[in-house]
Amino acid sequence: MFIFAIMVVVKLLNTQFVHGDTYRAKGESRVFKTFDIPANRGNLYDSKGNLLATSVPKYDIRFDAVTVSNQNFQDHIKPLCDALSKEFGKPSAHYNKVLRKARAQKNRYLLIRRNMGYSQYMRVKNFPLFKLGANRGGLIVEQRTVREHPIGKIAERTVGYERKDEQGYYTRVGLEGAYGPFLRGREGKRKKQKIAKNQWKPIGDANELEPQDGYDVISTIDVNIQDITHHALLAQLEEFEAEHGTVVVMETKTGEIKAISNLGRTKSGKYYERLNYAVGEAHEPGSTFKLMTMVAALEDKVIDSSFVVDTENGRIKFYDRTVKDSKWGGYGKISAAKAFELSSNTAFAKIVDQHYKHNPKRFVNRLMNMGIHKKLGLSIKGEGKPKLPYPGDKDWYGTTLPWMAHGYGVAMTPLQTLTFYNAIANDGEMIKPRFIKEVKAWDRTKEKFDKEILNPAVCSSKTAGIVKHMMENVVKRGTASNIHIENFQIAGKTGTCWGNYGKDKEREYISSFVGYFPADNPRYSCIVVIHKPNKKKGYYGNIVAAPVFKKIALKVYNDIPVVDYVTPEVAENTAVEHSYKTYFKKAQTYKTKMPDVTGMPAMDVVALLENLGLKVQCKGRGKVKTQSITEGVFINKGQTVNLQLL
């Protein structure tokens, strides 16, 4: 017994002094735990200061019925119930019953209200009993942030999101994901005590470490052009019952992406921002690749624009495969320039086969010198990889070269194709597409993103000038003559390619149009790609895709509100045409649209609308019942909106 007693004492001393810190830490970890407090993410703005994404705080209020002394509970229970009744609409007797029951059952985590806005939370926090704090008043406050998108589903994939899983790994989509390190800020810390199974109560009112808000990110997107682009694409997809489509609008000189829309069809026939097709979907471009072929041939000086090629009967056989023109009987003998205007497959296949079949590496090397075999290196994740076959590859056949000439056997994403066309509009200078202008901390610029040149010259300025003239003629008298407008010149190229390689009845098509406007002084380049339209309604690029381009081009210059700066003297003495030239003499005042804020908490709405530049006047308390400016109406900075609250 004496030896056993000594062993017990030794064990106690060992536990207390040798392993004491370890056991105390384990005990504390089961009772006390430090939780992360998410920081408020920075706002994401368009290029004109309109909100694309913002963080709104939400609060859950709970009550610890045990920590409150009996005296405080009895003194404050009735005024607290009256205040809760007035705020939330239920009878005072209801809250009296609920709180007394929680007291009797020693409930330390009673839910009072979820998803409260900041203004409502501040009122509830100062109610009788609650204002005594966490320990004396039993108030438990749980805060989280919710990401709101004021422009709704428009550009949803481009705006994107960033999510963190339980292992600490991030899923990054769109701008939110690409610039998450700037937006997310630094998490705070708060210590909590375990009061029941999976229930933790904050210790004290203060945080151990206050969260640090994220920076604001200013994007290149223009919500007005984005709105125009979204609805133009949506209308065409619905009309042709297409599977999905994408449109990108880029500022020519800077590479800034002004609009990007990606819409896919659901089983019910509705369209939504499903995937970022413009960035991630590499596919055969079809006839839009003829620009690359033409530039290569002109740069290598194997032809000039007047080179004559015989399209024969519109059917030319290479080995066991036949290249076909869309026109039965072909176009006869035509120049290379005319072949481009008419998009003759046989002409391009014949030109490339005739001049490069003995040295195909020369053709492919020229294309590679332009940089079209490389990714663009975008900040947004998921860029598709371009495909450019090379002689000697496993998939290089005798028919590869003539098929490459008119856009088959190669693959590019819509944004990669647009970047090349934009380079031609810039006389050969290839600029990297850019989604972000700057990162700001309040009114201070943290980081600025400037124009980045990928290739100073994809071709000579002379070659660029020749093919620019060809693209103008495509619209004036070629395959896209249906979108020609007097006094407003568009330059571009149509594209129609197979979406699969099934039999004629099973075959699907990809329709596209890519170019820039105005043709004589390019301001914007744009690409439209629509997959698998209903063949009975049409599938050629000029019928399905080109009208979307035309609609966007006209609306960008006509529908955005403008203010004339033309003096009366000029108006009297000069016959100024009502065309794109007029609009260069005007200053554009950009606006955004009024969102639907009914049903939202007042404090959240005030923050949202003030960020849109509105002056907000509220009547009543609680959530928004009515708004004086109807949803979808264009709003002006400084305009007053009246909100009637419940």
C-alpha positions as CSV (number, residue, x, y, z in Angstrom):
1,M,0.0,0.0,0.0
2,F,2.9,2.3,0.8
3,I,4.5,1.6,-2.6
4,F,1.2,2.2,-4.4
5,A,0.7,5.5,-2.6
6,I,4.2,6.6,-3.7
7,M,3.4,5.7,-7.3
8,V,0.1,7.8,-7.1
9,V,2.0,10.8,-5.8
10,V,4.7,10.4,-8.5
11,K,2.0,10.2,-11.2
12,L,0.3,13.3,-9.8
13,L,3.5,15.3,-9.7
14,N,4.3,14.1,-13.3
15,T,0.9,15.2,-14.5
16,Q,1.0,18.5,-12.7
17,F,4.5,19.7,-13.5
18,V,5.9,17.6,-16.4
19,H,2.9,17.4,-18.6
20,G,0.8,20.1,-17.0
21,D,1.0,22.6,-19.8
22,T,0.0,20.0,-22.4
23,Y,-3.1,18.9,-20.4
24,R,-4.0,22.4,-19.6
25,A,-3.8,23.3,-23.3
26,K,-6.0,20.4,-24.3
27,G,-8.5,21.4,-21.7
28,E,-8.6,24.9,-22.9
29,S,-8.9,23.9,-26.5
30,R,-12.1,22.0,-25.6
31,V,-13.6,24.9,-23.7
32,F,-12.0,27.9,-25.5
33,K,-11.4,28.4,-29.1
34,T,-10.2,31.2,-31.4
35,F,-12.4,31.8,-34.4
36,D,-11.5,33.6,-37.6
37,I,-13.6,36.8,-38.4
38,P,-13.8,37.3,-42.1
39,A,-12.7,40.7,-43.3
40,N,-15.0,42.9,-45.4
41,R,-14.1,42.2,-49.0
42,G,-13.2,45.3,-51.0
43,N,-15.7,46.5,-53.6
44,L,-15.4,45.7,-57.3
45,Y,-16.2,48.6,-59.6
46,D,-16.6,49.1,-63.3
47,S,-14.4,51.7,-65.1
48,K,-16.9,54.5,-64.4
49,G,-17.3,53.8,-60.6
50,N,-20.5,51.7,-60.8
51,L,-20.6,48.8,-58.4
52,L,-20.1,45.3,-59.8
53,A,-19.8,43.5,-56.4
54,T,-19.9,44.7,-52.8
55,S,-19.9,43.2,-49.3
56,V,-22.9,43.8,-47.1
57,P,-22.7,42.8,-43.3
58,K,-25.3,40.6,-41.9
59,Y,-25.9,39.9,-38.2
60,D,-27.5,37.1,-36.1
61,I,-28.6,38.0,-32.6
62,R,-28.7,35.3,-29.9
63,F,-29.3,35.3,-26.1
64,D,-27.5,33.6,-23.3
65,A,-30.2,33.2,-20.7
66,V,-27.8,31.8,-18.0
67,T,-25.2,34.5,-17.7
68,V,-27.7,37.3,-16.9
69,S,-28.3,37.8,-13.1
70,N,-31.8,37.3,-11.8
71,Q,-32.0,41.0,-10.8
72,N,-31.1,42.2,-14.3
73,F,-33.4,39.7,-15.9
74,Q,-36.5,40.7,-13.8
75,D,-35.8,44.4,-14.2
76,H,-35.4,44.4,-18.0
77,I,-37.5,41.6,-19.3
78,K,-40.6,43.6,-20.0
79,P,-39.0,46.6,-21.7
80,L,-36.9,44.2,-23.7
81,C,-39.9,42.3,-24.9
82,D,-41.7,45.5,-25.8
83,A,-38.7,46.7,-27.8
84,L,-38.5,43.4,-29.6
85,S,-42.2,43.4,-30.4
86,K,-42.0,46.9,-31.9
87,E,-39.0,46.0,-34.0
88,F,-40.0,42.6,-35.3
89,G,-43.8,42.8,-35.2
90,K,-44.6,39.8,-32.9
91,P,-46.6,40.4,-29.6
92,S,-44.6,41.3,-26.5
93,A,-46.2,38.3,-24.7
94,H,-44.6,36.0,-27.3
95,Y,-41.1,37.2,-26.5
96,N,-41.8,37.2,-22.8
97,K,-42.8,33.5,-23.0
98,V,-39.8,32.6,-25.2
99,L,-37.2,34.4,-23.0
100,R,-38.6,33.0,-19.7
101,K,-38.7,29.5,-21.2
102,A,-35.0,29.8,-22.2
103,R,-34.2,31.0,-18.7
104,A,-35.9,28.0,-17.1
105,Q,-34.2,25.6,-19.5
106,K,-30.8,27.3,-19.1
107,N,-30.6,27.9,-22.8
108,R,-27.3,29.7,-23.6
109,Y,-27.8,30.1,-27.4
110,L,-31.4,31.2,-28.0
111,L,-31.9,32.6,-31.5
112,I,-33.6,36.1,-31.5
113,R,-33.1,37.1,-35.2
114,R,-31.1,36.2,-38.3
115,N,-29.8,38.2,-41.3
116,M,-30.2,41.7,-39.8
117,G,-28.7,44.7,-41.5
118,Y,-26.3,47.1,-39.8
119,S,-28.9,49.7,-38.8
120,Q,-31.2,47.2,-37.4
121,Y,-28.4,45.5,-35.5
122,M,-27.4,48.8,-33.9
123,R,-30.9,49.4,-32.7
124,V,-31.3,45.9,-31.2
125,K,-27.9,46.1,-29.6
126,N,-29.1,49.1,-27.6
127,F,-32.3,47.5,-26.4
128,P,-32.9,47.1,-22.6
129,L,-30.8,44.3,-21.1
130,F,-28.9,43.7,-24.4
131,K,-27.1,47.0,-24.0
132,L,-25.5,45.7,-20.8
133,G,-23.2,43.6,-23.0
134,A,-22.3,40.0,-23.5
135,N,-21.7,39.0,-19.8
136,R,-24.3,41.1,-18.0
137,G,-26.9,41.3,-20.8
138,G,-26.5,37.9,-22.4
139,L,-26.2,39.4,-25.9
140,I,-24.5,37.2,-28.5
141,V,-23.7,38.7,-31.8
142,E,-22.6,36.7,-34.9
143,Q,-21.5,38.7,-37.9
144,R,-20.8,37.6,-41.5
145,T,-20.5,39.3,-44.8
146,V,-22.7,38.6,-47.9
147,R,-21.6,39.4,-51.4
148,E,-24.1,41.4,-53.4
149,H,-24.1,42.0,-57.2
150,P,-26.0,45.2,-58.0
151,I,-26.2,44.5,-61.8
152,G,-27.6,41.0,-61.1
153,K,-26.7,38.1,-63.4
154,I,-25.1,40.3,-66.1
155,A,-21.4,39.4,-66.4
156,E,-21.8,37.0,-63.5
157,R,-19.0,34.7,-64.7
158,T,-16.7,37.6,-65.3
159,V,-17.3,39.1,-61.9
160,G,-17.0,35.6,-60.5
161,Y,-16.4,34.6,-56.9
162,E,-13.9,33.3,-54.4
163,R,-14.6,30.5,-51.9
164,K,-12.5,29.0,-49.2
165,D,-13.0,25.4,-48.2
166,E,-12.4,23.7,-44.8
167,Q,-8.8,22.9,-45.7
168,G,-8.1,26.5,-46.5
169,Y,-8.0,26.1,-50.3
170,Y,-9.6,28.7,-52.5
171,T,-11.8,28.2,-55.5
172,R,-11.3,31.2,-57.8
173,V,-13.6,32.3,-60.6
174,G,-13.5,35.5,-62.6
175,L,-12.3,38.9,-61.3
176,E,-13.3,38.1,-57.7
177,G,-11.0,35.0,-57.9
178,A,-8.1,36.6,-59.9
179,Y,-7.8,39.6,-57.6
180,G,-8.9,37.8,-54.3
181,P,-5.6,38.6,-52.6
182,F,-6.4,42.3,-52.9
183,L,-10.1,42.1,-52.2
184,R,-10.2,39.7,-49.3
185,G,-8.3,41.7,-46.7
186,R,-7.0,40.2,-43.5
187,E,-9.1,38.0,-41.2
188,G,-9.6,39.0,-37.6
189,K,-9.6,36.7,-34.5
190,R,-12.2,36.3,-31.7
191,K,-12.0,34.0,-28.7
192,K,-15.1,32.0,-27.8
193,Q,-16.1,29.7,-25.0
194,K,-18.0,26.4,-25.5
195,I,-21.4,26.5,-23.8
196,A,-23.0,23.4,-25.4
197,K,-22.5,21.0,-28.2
198,N,-21.3,22.9,-31.3
199,Q,-22.3,26.2,-29.6
200,W,-19.7,28.8,-28.8
201,K,-20.2,32.1,-27.0
202,P,-17.8,35.1,-27.5
203,I,-15.7,36.1,-24.5
204,G,-16.2,39.8,-24.0
205,D,-17.3,42.4,-26.6
206,A,-13.9,43.0,-28.2
207,N,-12.0,41.0,-30.9
208,E,-8.6,39.6,-30.2
209,L,-7.5,40.9,-33.6
210,E,-9.7,43.3,-35.6
211,P,-10.2,42.3,-39.3
212,Q,-8.7,44.5,-42.0
213,D,-10.9,45.4,-44.9
214,G,-9.8,44.4,-48.4
215,Y,-8.8,46.9,-51.1
216,D,-11.2,48.1,-53.8
217,V,-10.6,46.9,-57.4
218,I,-11.4,49.1,-60.4
219,S,-12.2,46.9,-63.5
220,T,-12.2,47.9,-67.1
221,I,-15.8,46.8,-67.6
222,D,-18.3,49.5,-68.6
223,V,-21.7,48.5,-67.3
224,N,-23.5,50.4,-70.1
225,I,-21.6,48.5,-72.8
226,Q,-22.0,45.4,-70.8
227,D,-25.7,45.8,-70.6
228,I,-25.9,46.5,-74.4
229,T,-23.8,43.4,-75.1
230,H,-25.7,41.1,-72.8
231,H,-29.1,41.9,-74.2
232,A,-27.9,41.8,-77.8
233,L,-26.5,38.3,-77.4
234,L,-29.5,37.1,-75.4
235,A,-32.0,38.2,-78.0
236,Q,-30.0,36.4,-80.8
237,L,-29.6,33.2,-78.8
238,E,-33.3,33.1,-78.1
239,E,-34.2,33.8,-81.7
240,F,-32.0,31.1,-83.1
241,E,-32.5,28.7,-80.2
242,A,-28.7,28.3,-79.9
243,E,-26.9,26.2,-77.3
244,H,-24.6,29.0,-76.0
245,G,-22.7,32.0,-77.1
246,T,-20.2,34.7,-76.1
247,V,-19.4,38.3,-77.0
248,V,-16.4,40.4,-76.0
249,V,-15.9,44.1,-76.6
250,M,-12.3,45.4,-76.3
251,E,-11.0,49.0,-76.4
252,T,-8.6,48.9,-79.4
253,K,-5.7,51.1,-78.2
254,T,-5.5,49.9,-74.6
255,G,-6.7,46.3,-74.6
256,E,-9.3,47.1,-71.9
257,I,-12.2,44.7,-71.9
258,K,-15.3,46.8,-71.8
259,A,-17.9,44.0,-72.0
260,I,-17.9,40.2,-71.9
261,S,-21.0,38.1,-72.0
262,N,-21.2,34.3,-71.8
263,L,-24.7,32.8,-72.0
264,G,-25.6,29.1,-72.0
265,R,-29.0,27.5,-72.3
266,T,-30.7,25.5,-69.6
267,K,-33.0,22.5,-70.1
268,S,-36.0,24.8,-69.8
269,G,-34.6,26.9,-72.7
270,K,-33.6,29.9,-70.5
271,Y,-30.1,31.5,-70.7
272,Y,-27.7,32.4,-67.9
273,E,-24.0,33.0,-67.3
274,R,-23.0,29.4,-67.3
275,L,-19.3,29.2,-68.2
276,N,-16.7,31.8,-69.3
277,Y,-16.7,30.6,-73.0
278,A,-14.7,33.6,-74.2
279,V,-11.7,32.8,-72.0
280,G,-11.9,29.1,-71.6
281,E,-13.4,27.5,-74.7
282,A,-10.9,26.8,-77.5
283,H,-12.5,25.5,-80.7
284,E,-11.9,25.5,-84.5
285,P,-12.4,29.1,-85.6
286,G,-13.3,28.4,-89.2
287,S,-13.2,31.3,-91.7
288,T,-12.2,33.9,-89.1
289,F,-8.7,32.2,-89.3
290,K,-8.4,33.2,-92.9
291,L,-7.1,36.6,-91.7
292,M,-4.1,34.8,-90.1
293,T,-3.6,32.9,-93.3
294,M,-3.8,36.0,-95.5
295,V,-1.3,37.9,-93.2
296,A,1.1,35.0,-93.3
297,A,1.0,34.7,-97.1
298,L,1.4,38.5,-97.6
299,E,4.3,38.7,-95.1
300,D,6.1,35.8,-96.8
301,K,5.4,37.6,-100.1
302,V,4.2,34.4,-101.8
303,I,1.2,36.3,-103.0
304,D,-0.2,39.9,-103.1
305,S,-3.8,41.0,-102.9
306,S,-4.2,40.8,-106.7
307,F,-2.9,37.2,-107.0
308,V,-5.5,35.2,-109.0
309,V,-6.7,31.8,-107.9
310,D,-9.1,29.5,-109.7
311,T,-11.8,28.2,-107.3
312,E,-12.7,25.7,-110.1
313,N,-16.3,24.5,-109.5
314,G,-16.2,25.2,-105.8
315,R,-14.9,21.7,-105.0
316,I,-11.2,20.8,-104.8
317,K,-10.0,17.4,-103.6
318,F,-6.8,17.0,-101.5
319,Y,-6.0,13.3,-101.1
320,D,-9.2,11.6,-99.9
321,R,-10.9,14.8,-98.7
322,T,-12.7,17.6,-100.5
323,V,-12.7,21.3,-99.7
324,K,-16.0,22.9,-100.5
325,D,-17.2,26.5,-101.0
326,S,-20.6,27.5,-99.7
327,K,-21.6,28.6,-103.2
328,W,-22.3,25.7,-105.5
329,G,-20.3,26.0,-108.7
330,G,-17.6,28.1,-107.0
331,Y,-16.5,31.7,-107.8
332,G,-14.4,31.0,-110.9
333,K,-11.1,32.9,-111.1
334,I,-10.8,35.5,-108.4
335,S,-8.1,37.6,-106.7
336,A,-6.9,36.8,-103.2
337,A,-8.6,40.0,-102.0
338,K,-11.9,38.9,-103.5
339,A,-11.4,35.4,-102.1
340,F,-11.2,37.0,-98.6
341,E,-14.3,39.1,-99.2
342,L,-16.3,36.0,-100.3
343,S,-14.6,33.7,-97.8
344,S,-13.7,31.1,-100.4
345,N,-12.5,27.9,-98.7
346,T,-11.2,26.5,-102.0
347,A,-9.2,29.6,-102.8
348,F,-7.4,29.7,-99.4
349,A,-6.7,25.9,-99.4
350,K,-5.3,26.2,-102.9
351,I,-3.1,29.3,-102.1
352,V,-1.5,27.7,-99.1
353,D,-1.1,24.3,-100.7
354,Q,0.4,25.7,-103.8
355,H,3.0,27.9,-102.0
356,Y,3.8,25.9,-98.8
357,K,3.2,22.2,-99.5
358,H,6.9,21.6,-100.1
359,N,7.9,23.5,-97.0
360,P,4.9,23.5,-94.6
361,K,7.1,24.6,-91.7
362,R,7.5,28.0,-93.3
363,F,3.8,28.6,-93.0
364,V,3.4,27.3,-89.5
365,N,6.6,29.2,-88.3
366,R,5.1,32.4,-89.7
367,L,1.9,31.8,-87.7
368,M,4.0,31.1,-84.6
369,N,6.0,34.3,-85.1
370,M,2.7,36.1,-84.8
371,G,2.2,34.5,-81.4
372,I,-1.1,32.8,-82.0
373,H,0.1,29.5,-80.6
374,K,0.6,30.9,-77.1
375,K,-1.8,31.6,-74.3
376,L,-2.4,35.3,-73.6
377,G,-1.5,34.9,-69.9
378,L,-4.8,36.3,-68.6
379,S,-5.3,37.2,-64.9
380,I,-8.6,35.2,-65.0
381,K,-8.1,31.5,-64.4
382,G,-9.0,28.9,-67.0
383,E,-7.7,30.2,-70.3
384,G,-8.1,27.6,-73.0
385,K,-4.9,26.4,-74.8
386,P,-4.6,27.2,-78.5
387,K,-3.8,24.4,-80.9
388,L,-1.5,24.9,-83.9
389,P,-0.3,21.7,-85.6
390,Y,3.3,21.4,-86.6
391,P,4.8,19.3,-89.4
392,G,6.0,16.0,-87.8
393,D,3.3,16.0,-85.1
394,K,1.3,12.8,-84.7
395,D,-1.8,14.6,-86.0
396,W,-0.1,16.1,-89.1
397,Y,-1.5,14.6,-92.3
398,G,-1.3,15.4,-96.0
399,T,-4.6,17.3,-95.7
400,T,-3.6,19.3,-92.6
401,L,-2.1,22.3,-94.4
402,P,-5.0,23.1,-96.8
403,W,-7.5,22.6,-93.9
404,M,-5.5,24.9,-91.6
405,A,-5.7,27.6,-94.3
406,H,-9.5,28.0,-93.8
407,G,-9.6,27.4,-90.0
408,Y,-9.8,23.7,-89.4
409,G,-7.4,21.5,-87.4
410,V,-6.5,24.6,-85.3
411,A,-8.1,25.9,-82.1
412,M,-8.3,29.2,-80.5
413,T,-10.5,30.8,-77.8
414,P,-12.8,33.7,-78.8
415,L,-10.6,36.1,-76.8
416,Q,-7.4,34.9,-78.5
417,T,-9.0,35.4,-81.9
418,L,-10.2,38.9,-80.9
419,T,-6.7,39.8,-79.7
420,F,-5.2,39.1,-83.1
421,Y,-7.9,41.1,-84.9
422,N,-7.3,43.9,-82.4
423,A,-3.6,43.8,-83.3
424,I,-4.5,44.4,-87.0
425,A,-6.7,47.3,-86.0
426,N,-3.6,48.7,-84.2
427,D,-1.5,48.3,-87.4
428,G,0.2,45.2,-86.1
429,E,0.7,45.9,-82.3
430,M,-0.7,43.0,-80.3
431,I,-1.9,44.2,-76.8
432,K,-2.8,41.9,-73.9
433,P,-6.5,42.0,-73.0
434,R,-6.9,43.7,-69.6
435,F,-9.7,43.4,-67.1
436,I,-8.3,45.6,-64.3
437,K,-7.3,49.3,-64.2
438,E,-6.2,49.7,-60.6
439,V,-6.4,48.6,-57.0
440,K,-7.3,51.3,-54.5
441,A,-7.2,51.7,-50.7
442,W,-9.9,54.3,-50.1
443,D,-8.7,57.2,-52.4
444,R,-5.1,56.0,-52.6
445,T,-3.9,53.9,-55.6
446,K,-2.3,50.8,-54.3
447,E,-1.4,49.3,-57.7
448,K,-2.0,50.4,-61.3
449,F,-2.3,48.1,-64.3
450,D,-1.1,49.7,-67.6
451,K,-1.2,48.6,-71.2
452,E,1.0,45.5,-71.9
453,I,2.3,44.8,-75.4
454,L,2.5,41.1,-76.3
455,N,4.0,41.6,-79.7
456,P,5.0,45.0,-81.1
457,A,4.4,43.8,-84.7
458,V,2.6,40.7,-85.7
459,C,3.1,41.9,-89.2
460,S,4.3,45.0,-91.1
461,S,2.1,48.1,-91.2
462,K,1.8,47.7,-94.9
463,T,0.3,44.2,-94.6
464,A,-2.0,45.4,-91.8
465,G,-3.2,48.2,-94.1
466,I,-3.9,45.7,-96.9
467,V,-6.0,43.3,-94.8
468,K,-7.8,46.2,-93.0
469,H,-9.0,47.3,-96.5
470,M,-10.1,43.7,-97.2
471,M,-12.1,43.5,-93.9
472,E,-13.8,46.7,-94.8
473,N,-14.8,45.2,-98.2
474,V,-16.2,42.1,-96.4
475,V,-18.8,44.4,-94.9
476,K,-19.3,46.7,-97.9
477,R,-19.7,44.0,-100.6
478,G,-18.7,40.6,-99.2
479,T,-20.2,38.0,-96.9
480,A,-21.2,40.5,-94.3
481,S,-22.8,43.1,-96.6
482,N,-26.1,42.5,-94.8
483,I,-24.7,44.6,-91.8
484,H,-23.3,47.4,-94.0
485,I,-24.3,50.9,-92.9
486,E,-23.7,54.1,-94.8
487,N,-21.6,56.7,-93.0
488,F,-20.6,54.1,-90.3
489,Q,-17.9,51.8,-91.4
490,I,-17.4,48.4,-89.8
491,A,-14.5,46.1,-90.7
492,G,-14.5,42.4,-89.9
493,K,-14.7,38.8,-91.0
494,T,-17.5,36.2,-90.9
495,G,-16.9,32.6,-89.8
496,T,-19.0,29.5,-90.1
497,C,-17.5,26.1,-89.0
498,W,-18.6,22.7,-88.0
499,G,-19.4,22.2,-84.4
500,N,-19.0,18.4,-84.9
501,Y,-18.1,16.0,-87.6
502,G,-21.3,14.0,-87.9
503,K,-23.3,13.4,-91.1
504,D,-25.0,16.4,-92.7
505,K,-28.3,15.9,-90.9
506,E,-26.6,15.6,-87.5
507,R,-24.0,18.3,-88.1
508,E,-24.0,21.4,-85.8
509,Y,-22.4,24.7,-86.6
510,I,-20.5,27.5,-84.9
511,S,-21.3,31.0,-86.2
512,S,-19.0,33.9,-85.7
513,F,-18.1,37.5,-86.6
514,V,-15.1,39.4,-85.5
515,G,-13.9,42.9,-86.3
516,Y,-13.7,46.5,-85.2
517,F,-15.4,49.8,-85.5
518,P,-15.3,52.5,-86.8
519,A,-13.2,51.1,-89.6
520,D,-11.2,54.4,-90.4
521,N,-10.4,55.1,-86.7
522,P,-10.9,51.9,-84.6
523,R,-12.2,52.5,-81.1
524,Y,-13.5,49.1,-80.2
525,S,-12.9,45.6,-81.4
526,C,-15.5,42.9,-80.9
527,I,-16.1,39.2,-81.4
528,V,-19.4,37.3,-81.5
529,V,-19.5,33.5,-81.4
530,I,-22.7,31.5,-81.3
531,H,-22.7,27.7,-80.9
532,K,-25.2,25.3,-82.4
533,P,-28.0,27.6,-83.7
534,N,-31.2,26.0,-85.0
535,K,-30.2,25.1,-88.6
536,K,-33.7,25.7,-89.9
537,K,-33.4,29.3,-88.8
538,G,-29.9,29.9,-90.0
539,Y,-26.3,29.0,-89.2
540,Y,-24.0,31.2,-91.3
541,G,-21.9,33.7,-89.5
542,N,-23.3,36.7,-91.4
543,I,-26.9,35.7,-90.5
544,V,-26.4,34.6,-86.9
545,A,-23.4,36.4,-85.4
546,A,-22.9,39.5,-87.6
547,P,-26.2,41.2,-86.6
548,V,-25.2,41.1,-83.0
549,F,-22.0,42.9,-83.8
550,K,-23.9,45.5,-85.7
551,K,-26.4,46.1,-82.9
552,I,-23.7,46.5,-80.3
553,A,-21.7,48.8,-82.6
554,L,-24.6,51.1,-83.2
555,K,-25.8,51.1,-79.6
556,V,-22.4,51.9,-78.2
557,Y,-22.3,55.0,-80.3
558,N,-26.0,55.9,-80.4
559,D,-27.8,54.8,-77.3
560,I,-25.4,55.9,-74.6
561,P,-26.6,59.4,-73.5
562,V,-24.4,62.1,-75.0
563,V,-24.0,65.9,-74.7
564,D,-23.2,67.9,-77.8
565,Y,-20.2,70.2,-77.7
566,V,-20.8,71.5,-81.3
567,T,-21.2,75.3,-81.3
568,P,-24.1,77.0,-83.1
569,E,-21.6,78.6,-85.6
570,V,-20.3,75.1,-86.6
571,A,-23.9,73.8,-86.9
572,E,-24.7,76.7,-89.2
573,N,-21.6,76.6,-91.4
574,T,-20.9,72.9,-91.5
575,A,-23.0,70.0,-92.7
576,V,-22.2,67.6,-89.9
577,E,-23.4,64.1,-90.7
578,H,-25.4,62.3,-88.0
579,S,-22.8,59.5,-88.0
580,Y,-20.0,58.1,-85.9
581,K,-17.9,61.2,-86.7
582,T,-20.5,63.3,-84.9
583,Y,-20.1,61.2,-81.8
584,F,-16.3,61.8,-81.7
585,K,-17.2,65.5,-81.1
586,K,-19.4,64.6,-78.2
587,A,-18.7,63.9,-74.6
588,Q,-20.3,60.8,-73.3
589,T,-22.1,60.8,-69.9
590,Y,-22.3,57.2,-68.7
591,K,-25.1,56.1,-66.5
592,T,-26.2,52.9,-64.8
593,K,-29.6,51.4,-64.0
594,M,-31.6,51.4,-60.9
595,P,-31.6,48.0,-59.1
596,D,-34.7,46.5,-57.4
597,V,-34.1,47.0,-53.7
598,T,-37.6,46.1,-52.3
599,G,-37.4,43.8,-49.4
600,M,-33.8,44.7,-48.5
601,P,-32.8,46.1,-45.1
602,A,-32.6,49.9,-45.2
603,M,-29.0,50.2,-44.1
604,D,-27.8,47.9,-46.8
605,V,-29.8,49.7,-49.4
606,V,-28.5,53.1,-48.4
607,A,-24.9,51.9,-48.7
608,L,-25.6,50.2,-52.0
609,L,-27.4,53.2,-53.6
610,E,-25.0,55.8,-52.3
611,N,-22.2,53.8,-54.0
612,L,-24.1,54.2,-57.2
613,G,-24.0,58.0,-56.7
614,L,-27.6,58.5,-55.6
615,K,-28.9,60.6,-52.7
616,V,-31.2,58.5,-50.5
617,Q,-34.1,59.6,-48.5
618,C,-35.9,57.1,-46.2
619,K,-39.3,57.2,-44.6
620,G,-40.2,54.6,-41.9
621,R,-38.0,51.8,-40.5
622,G,-37.1,48.3,-41.5
623,K,-37.1,47.0,-45.0
624,V,-37.8,48.8,-48.3
625,K,-41.4,48.6,-49.3
626,T,-41.4,50.9,-52.4
627,Q,-38.8,52.9,-54.3
628,S,-39.4,56.1,-56.2
629,I,-37.2,55.2,-59.2
630,T,-38.4,52.1,-61.0
631,E,-36.0,49.1,-61.5
632,G,-34.1,49.3,-64.8
633,V,-34.4,53.1,-65.2
634,F,-31.1,54.8,-66.1
635,I,-30.0,57.0,-63.1
636,N,-27.8,60.1,-62.8
637,K,-25.2,60.8,-60.3
638,G,-26.6,63.0,-57.5
639,Q,-30.2,62.0,-58.3
640,T,-32.5,61.6,-55.3
641,V,-34.4,58.3,-54.6
642,N,-37.1,58.1,-52.0
643,L,-37.6,54.8,-50.2
644,Q,-40.7,53.9,-48.2
645,L,-39.8,51.4,-45.4
646,L,-42.0,48.9,-43.7
